Amino acid sequence: MSVTNTYTVVGMTCGHCVQAVTGELTALPGVRDVQVELPTGAVSVTSDAPLALDTVRTAVDEAGYELAGTGA
């Protein structure tokens, strides 16, 4: 069984941004798929089990961006 959660990432403006965020999130243990909608900043992450919000936030931070609405 897999779980898909959608997050909003602030600051992505181009294909390189998408690649950076996708790369960091894909590297997380258990992540099966990452889909990014650049115009809206929506990022859907499918994983084997729910991911801790802090884990996702850290991966997005490593890519140089920020999760919206998480108090980061």
C-alpha positions in Angstrom: 0.0 0.0 0.0 1.3 3.4 -0.9 0.5 6.9 0.4 0.4 10.1 -1.7 0.6 13.5 0.0 0.6 16.8 -1.8 2.7 19.8 -0.6 3.1 23.3 -1.9 6.7 24.4 -2.5 7.5 28.1 -2.7 10.0 29.6 -5.1 10.2 27.1 -8.0 10.3 29.0 -11.3 11.9 26.6 -13.9 12.8 23.1 -14.9 16.0 23.2 -12.8 13.9 24.0 -9.8 11.7 21.0 -10.5 14.8 18.7 -10.9 16.3 19.9 -7.6 13.1 19.3 -5.6 12.4 16.0 -7.3 15.9 14.8 -6.7 15.9 15.6 -3.0 12.5 14.1 -2.4 13.2 11.0 -4.5 16.2 10.3 -2.4 14.1 9.9 0.8 13.7 6.3 1.9 10.4 4.7 0.7 9.6 7.4 -1.9 8.2 5.8 -5.0 7.3 8.8 -7.1 7.4 12.6 -7.2 5.2 14.7 -9.5 5.7 18.5 -9.6 3.3 21.0 -11.1 5.5 24.0 -11.7 2.8 26.7 -12.3 1.1 26.0 -8.9 4.1 24.7 -6.9 2.1 21.5 -6.0 4.4 18.6 -5.3 2.8 15.1 -5.0 4.9 12.5 -3.2 4.0 8.8 -3.3 5.7 6.7 -0.6 5.5 3.3 1.0 4.4 4.9 4.3 3.6 8.4 5.4 6.6 10.7 5.6 7.2 13.0 8.5 6.6 16.6 7.6 10.0 17.6 9.0 11.6 15.1 6.7 9.9 16.5 3.7 10.6 20.1 4.8 14.3 19.3 5.2 14.5 17.7 1.7 12.9 20.7 0.2 15.2 23.1 2.2 18.2 21.1 0.8 17.0 21.8 -2.7 16.9 25.5 -1.9 13.1 26.0 -1.5 10.5 26.2 1.2 7.3 24.4 2.0 4.3 26.8 2.1 2.1 26.9 5.2 4.2 24.8 7.5 5.6 27.5 9.7 9.1 27.0 8.3 
